[in-house]
Amino acid sequence: MVKKVYVSLISDLLHAGHIKVLKKASEFGEVTVGLLTLEACGELNDIPYLDYEKRKEVLENLTLVQHVVPQTTASYKENIETLKPDYVVHGDEWKHTHQRKYRSEVIQLLEKHGGELVEIPYSSDISDMHIKEQIAKLGITTASRQSRLKKLIIARPLVKILEVHNALSGLIAENAYEELADGERVTFDGMWSSSLTDSTSKGKPDIEAVDTSARLTTVNEIFEVTTKPLIYDADTGGKPEHFEFTVRSLERTGVSAVIIEDKTGLKKNSLLGNDVAQTQDTIENFCHKIKCGKAAQITNDFMIIARIESLILEVGMEDALKRATAYVEAGADGLMIHSRQKDPKEIIEFVKTFRQGDTETPLVVVPTSFNSVTTDEFEKIGVNVVIYANHMLRAAYPGMMKVAQSILKNKRTLEAEDDCMKIKDILELIPGTN
C-alpha cells in the first residue's frame, strides 16, 4: 500500500527549498500538500503576494505533488486527524522558532496513529524569508503595496499601524520589531499619514493648511524607502467633487486606504471635541461623499473608511451606531470610531454593539486618549485595525529639544551624546550612506 505523506506549505515564491522538501517527501510515498490559506499565513506572520488559487495552481502542476488541500490554520491538527498521514515532512528550522509549538503538536498527533515526522536540515539561503527580504530591498510595485492592506485585514486578527511623517519615520515603521518570549517576532503592519503630524512637521497648523499635492510629495518620499501599506488621513475629504480627485491621486500613488471624517468646515482636531466649534455632516451628505469616492476609484483594492465623530461631539451612542449602518450601506469599506475619553468604555460599547449585527466590516480605532487598552484586548472585542496616530512626531520633538537645550546649557555637545544616535548607526540605517 502506498504511504501517505503530508507537507504544509505557503508556496508564495516557489523555490529550491520547496523542491528539496517535496523531493524528500516523495521518497516516502504519495504527497499531499496542505496549502496555507491567507488566514493561516496571517497566523505565521507571513502574508503571501499571491492568492490561494494561484499558489494552488502552481503546486497542482508539479509531478512531485499528488494532492493539494487547504490548511486553514497554522495548526496541522484538522488535516492530520482527517488524512492520518504516515509521514509529515518539514524543515528542521521550526525547532527554534515560535512554530515549535506546532511541531510538538504534530509529533503528538502522529503518535496516535503511528505516523512519523521527517525533518530536513534547514538552509537559510533558500528560505522564503530570505528571498522576500532580497525582493524588499529592490522595492515594491504600486499595486502590490496597495493590495496588501486588504490581505492583512483578512489574514490577521489585528493590524497594527504606526504614524509616519517623513521617510526616516517610515524606516522606523518598516524595520521596528520586538522578539516575544515564545520566539515570535512582532512588527507594525503598515503606516499612517496623519494630517496633524504632517502639517506639524512642516511647522503649519492642523487646519488643512498643507494641500494634497504637498502631502503626497511626503508620501512618495516615504514610499521610496519602505514596502508596507499606508492609510491616508484626508480629514473631511472636502467637497464630494474634490474627494473624487483625491481618491484617484491616492490610488495612483499606491496608498491602500483613505479615512474621512463626518464633519464639515475648517479642520479642527477631534481631541478638542466641543471645546471648539465643530459641526457634524448630515448622514445623507456624508453617504453621498462616500458614494462619490467609491465611484471614482479604479481598483478593488483601495479602501474608503468612514470616521464617525458622534462620540467626539457628544451626540450619543445611538447616533454613532445609526451612522455606522448608513455608511456601510453607502459603500464604506470600513469604519473608524473615535473618542477623546481616557476611559475606553464607550469605544468598547460601540464595538460590541455594532458587532452584534455586523461581523464583517473592518473596525478601526485610534487609541490616543484611551491608551490603556492593549492590542490583545482590542482583538478580543472585534477591532480589526489599531492606528498609533501621532506618537513618532510626539517622541521626536522632546528628544530634539532636550539635546538643543543641553548644548546651550553646557556650551558643548559632550553631555548630549547619550541622547543622540551614533553617527555609525546613521550610516548603517540608510542604505548607500557609507
N, C-alpha and C positions, 0 to 999 in steps of 0.2 A: 504493500500500500504506500502511495506517495505521501511523504511527510508534509505537514502544513507549516509554513514559515511566515512570520509577521514582521513587517518593518514599518515603523512610523516615520513619516517624512513631511516636511513643509514643501520642499521641492520647488521653491520660488525661482532659484537660479540653479538649474541642473548642472552639476559639475563633477569632477573626477572623484570627489569624496562620496557622492551618492552612488556612482557606478561601482566604486570599491565595495561599498556596503551591500549593494544589490547582487554583485557577483558572488560575494561570500555567502549571502543568503540563499542564492540559487543552488549552491553546492549541497544544501541540506534538504531541498525539496521545492514544492510549488510556492511561489512568493505572492503574498497578499500585502499590498501597501495600504496602511492606514493613513490617508492623506488628511492632514490637519485642516479643519475649516478655519475661516477668518477668526471666529470667536476663540477657537483653541490656540491659534497663533498668538492672539492677544494675551492669553494666559502665560505664554512663554516670552512675552515682550519682544516679539519678532513679527512685525506686520509685513506681509508679502506685498510685492509690487503687482503680482498677477492675481486675478481672481481664481476661485476654486476650479471652475470648469476648464480654464486654460491650463492650469497646473495638472489637472486630471488627464487632459488630452495628451499631454507630453508623456506622462507615465504609461498610459494605455498603449502607446506606440513603441514601448521598449520590450524587446523579446525576453528580457530578464524578469518581467512582471506579468503575472497571470491574472491578478485581480486588483482593483482599486476600490476601496471602501472609505467612506468619510469617518474621520476620528473627530468627534465633536467637542472633546475637551482635551486638556493636556494629559489627563489621566488615561491610561490604557484599559482601565477596568472593564468598561462596557464591551469593547471589541474582543478582549481576551476571553471574557466569560461567554461571549457568543460564538466565537470561532474556535476556541480551545486549541491554539496552535501548538505544534510540537516544539517549535523554536521561536524565540524573539531575538532578532539581530539588531545591535545598536553599537555605535562608537562608545569607547570607554570613558570619554570626557565627562559624561554625566555623573561619574563617581564624585567629582569635585565641584560641581555647580549646584545651584538651587534645584536642579532637576533630580538630584539624588533621592528625593522623596518619591518620585515616580519610579525610579529604579528599584527601590525597596518594595514598592507596591507590586511591580511586575514580577519580582522574584517570588513573592508570597502567592500571587495568583497562579503562576506557573506550577508551583509546588502542589497545588490542589489537584491538578490532573496529570502530573508527571512531566511537565514541559521543562525546557531548559533555556537559559539566557546565554546568548553567544555575543561576546564583546570584541570589537575590532579596535586595535590601537589607534588613538586619535592623531590626526595630522593637522596642525594649526594652519598650514599654508594653503589648505584646500577646504577650509571651513566656510560655511555661509557667512558668518560674521566678518571674517577676514575679507572675503570678496566684496561684501556690501560696504565695508569701510573703505576699500580701494575705490569703489564706484562713487561713494560720497565725496571723496577728495576731488573727483572730477566735476562735481556739481550735480544738479538735478534739473530735469526739464520742468517747464511751467506746468504742464498737465499732470506730471507725477506728483509734484508738490501739492497742487490744488486738490487732487482727489484723495490725498492722504487723510485729511481730517475726517471725512465721512467714514473711511475704513476704520480709523481709530475709535470713533464713537461706537461703531458696531462691535469692534473686537475687544475693547477694553471696558471694564465695569465703570471706570472713571478716567477721564482725560484731564491731565494737568497742564495748564497754560501759564506761561510767565511773561510779564510785561517786558517789552524791549523798546528802546527809543533811539538807538543808533546801532551801528554794526558791531561795536565792542560788546554791548549788552546782548546783542544777538548771538555772539560767540559764546557768551556765558550760558544762555538758554540752550544752545546747541550741545555744549560739552559738559555741563554740570551733571554730576551723578553722585549717588551715595550707595555704598555696599551695605546691605542689611545683614542681620545675623545669620540668616539662612543661605547667604551667598547670592541672593537676588540683587541685581543692580537696578536701582530706580532712577529715572530721569524725568525731565519735562518732555511733554509730548508735542508741544507747539508754542507759538509766540502770540503776543497780544500787542497790537499797535494802538496805544492809548492816545486819544486826543489831548488828555490832560498832560501826560508826560512828554509827548512830542512837542506841544506848544511850550511847556515849561523849559524843556531842554534848549529851546530856541530863545528863551527869555521873553516870551509873549504870554499874555493872559489866556486862560482856558475859556475863550468865548468864540471859538471857531475863527480866530484871527489868522490861523495858518490854513491856507486853502488846500484843496485836494491834490493839486499838482505838486506843491511843496512836500506834502506828506508822502506822496507816492515816490518822490525822489528818495526820501529816507527809507521807505520800504524796499526800494530797489537796492540801496546800499546794504541793507540787512540781508537781502536775498543773495547778494554776490558772495557772501561768506557763510551761508547756512543752507540747510536742506529741509528743515522742519516746516510744517504748515503754519500759516499766520491768519489770525482773526483780526479784522479791522474795525475799529471803533469809529462809526460815522455820525455820532451824536444823533440828531433828529433825522438825518438824511436829507434835510432841506425839502424843497418842493418836490412833489412826485415827478415832475418833468426833469428836474435836476438829478433826482435819485436814479433815474434810468441811466443817465450818462455815468454816474458814479459806479453803478453796478458793472457796466461794460468796461470801464477803466480798471476796476479791481480785478475782473476776470482776465483781462489781457495781461495784467501784471503777474498773475498766478496766486493771488490771495484766495484763501479757501472759504472764507465766510465774512459777512458784514453784520454788525449788530447796530440796529437803530432803535432809538427810544421814543416812546409815545408822548412826547412833549412838543410844544410849539414855541416859536420866537427865539430870541437870542439865547445861546447856550448858557446855562447856569449849572454848576456842578451839583449832582444829585445829593451828595452828602450834606449840602446846605439845607436840603428839604424846604420847608415852608418859612425858613428864616429869611429867604429872599423870594421875590415874586416869581413863581413858576406856574405855567399853565399846561395842563394835560390835553392832548388832542382828543377829539371825539373818536369813538370806536369806528364809526363809518369812514372818517377821513383817513385814519391810520391803516385800516384794512385796504383802502384804495391805494395807499402808498405801497403796501406790501405787494399787492397785485401788479402794480406798475413795475416794480422791481423784478418780480418773477417773470413777467412777460418780456422784460428786456434782456434777461440773462440768456446765454448761448449754451453753456454746458449744463449737464445734470449734476455735476459735482459741486458747483458753487452753492453756498447756503446763505439764506437770508434769515437772521434770527431777530425776533421781536423782543424788545426790552420793555417790561411792564413797570411803570413808575407809581402805581397806585399805592403801594405801601410807603414809598418815599414821601408822597404828597398827602398821606394820611386820609385817603378816601375809602379805605376799608378792604377787607379780605374778599368780600363778595364781588366788589368791582374788579379786583385783580383776577379772580377766577373767571368772571364773565368775559373779560378782555382776553384771557388766555385761550378760551374756547373759540372766540371770534377770530383771533389772529391765526390760529391753526387752520380754521376753516377757510381763511383768506389765502392760505398757501405758505405761511411761515414754516421754515424748516426746523425751527427750534424756538425756545422761549428762554429769555433771561429774566429772572425775578430778582428785584433789588430791594435792599433795606438798609437803613442807616442806624438801626438799633444794634447795640452790642449784644443783647440777648438774641439768640438765633430762633427764638420761639415762633415768631411769625413766618419766618422762612420755612421752618420745618412744617408748620401747619399748612402753608401753601403747597409745598411739595407733596405731602401725604394726601391732602385732599384732591389735588389735581391727578395724582397717580391712581386714585380710585376709579377714575373714568377714562384715563389715557395712560397707557403703559409704554407707548412707543415714542412720542415726541421728545426729542432731547431737551433736557432742562439744564440751564447754565446758571451758576451763581458766582458772585464776586464778593468774597468774604473779607472786605476791607474793614468793616465795622465789627461784624460777628466773627472775629478771627480766632475764637477758641475752638471752633469746630474742626476736627481732623478730616483728612481725605477718606479715611475708613468710615467715619460717621456719615459723611455726605453720600458715599457709595451705598451705605445701608438703607438710607431713606429714599433713594431713587434719583439722585442727581447724576448727570452724565458728564458735565464739564465744570471744572473749577478754574477760574481765572484769578491769578495773583496780579492785580491790575496796575500797581504803581510802585512796587517795592524796590525795583532796581534803581530807579531815579532817587527815591527817598533814601536809599542806602548810600548812594554815591555822594550826595551833597554834604552830609555831615562829615564824611571822610575827607573830602577835599577842603572843607572849611577848617577842620582840625589841623591839617597839615599847613595850610596857609597861615593860620594864627600862630602855630609853633615856630615857623620861620621868622615871623615878625617879632615874636617874644624873645627868641634865643639868638637872633641875628645870624643864624646858620641853619643848615638842614640836618645836622647830626641827630638831634633829638626826634626828628620826624621820620627817620629812616625805617623804624619798625612799623610805621603805619603806611608805608609805601610798598608797592610791588617792586621786586628786584628787576633791574634792567635786563638781566639774563632771562628772567621769566617772561618779560615782554617779548624778547627776541624769539623765544620758543612758542609763545602764544600765537603770534601772527606768522603764518607760513610765508617764506620768502623774505622775512626781515633780515635774517643773518645769512 
